[in-house]
Amino acid sequence: MSTRRWRKSSYCQEGEACVHISATPAAVHLTDRPAPPRPVLTTSPAAFAALLHALKSRAPLAQVTGR
């Protein structure tokens, strides 16, 4: 059983059109619903920060590596 604490995006639409996030120092987990069964996307904090920056600036997303 997962002990992650999920937070709902502040940009959620009404209903089930939401993104839920759970972050640790080593990883960022994203899902469309916090209750199992659910697919979870896991990425590095650096890659997630790059995605947020690109979305906020509407800039193309550069290649991010975990090295």
C-alpha positions in Angstrom: 0.0 0.0 0.0 1.4 3.4 -1.0 2.0 6.0 1.7 2.3 8.8 -0.7 0.4 12.0 0.1 -1.4 13.2 -3.1 -2.3 16.8 -3.7 -4.8 17.8 -6.3 -3.8 20.4 -8.9 -5.0 23.9 -8.3 -6.0 24.1 -12.0 -8.5 21.2 -11.8 -11.7 21.3 -13.8 -14.9 20.2 -12.2 -15.3 16.4 -12.0 -12.5 14.0 -12.6 -10.4 16.1 -14.9 -7.5 16.6 -12.4 -3.8 15.9 -12.0 -2.7 14.7 -8.6 1.0 15.1 -7.6 3.1 13.5 -4.9 6.7 14.8 -4.5 9.7 13.6 -2.6 13.3 14.9 -2.8 14.2 12.2 -5.3 11.1 11.9 -7.4 7.8 13.5 -8.6 4.8 11.2 -9.1 1.8 12.2 -11.2 -1.6 10.5 -11.7 -5.0 11.3 -12.8 -6.7 9.9 -9.7 -5.3 9.3 -6.2 -7.1 6.1 -5.4 -5.9 2.7 -6.7 -5.9 1.2 -9.3 -4.2 4.0 -11.1 -1.3 4.5 -13.5 1.5 6.6 -12.0 4.1 8.6 -14.0 7.3 9.1 -12.0 10.0 11.6 -13.1 12.9 13.5 -11.6 12.4 16.8 -9.9 14.7 18.4 -12.6 12.6 17.1 -15.4 9.4 18.1 -13.8 10.8 21.6 -13.1 11.8 21.9 -16.8 8.3 20.8 -17.8 6.7 23.5 -15.6 9.1 26.1 -16.8 8.3 25.3 -20.5 4.6 25.3 -19.8 4.7 28.6 -18.0 6.9 30.3 -20.6 5.3 28.5 -23.5 8.8 27.6 -24.7 9.8 24.4 -26.4 10.8 21.7 -23.8 14.6 20.9 -24.0 16.0 17.5 -23.5 16.6 16.8 -19.8 18.8 13.9 -18.7 19.2 12.5 -15.2 23.0 12.7 -15.4 
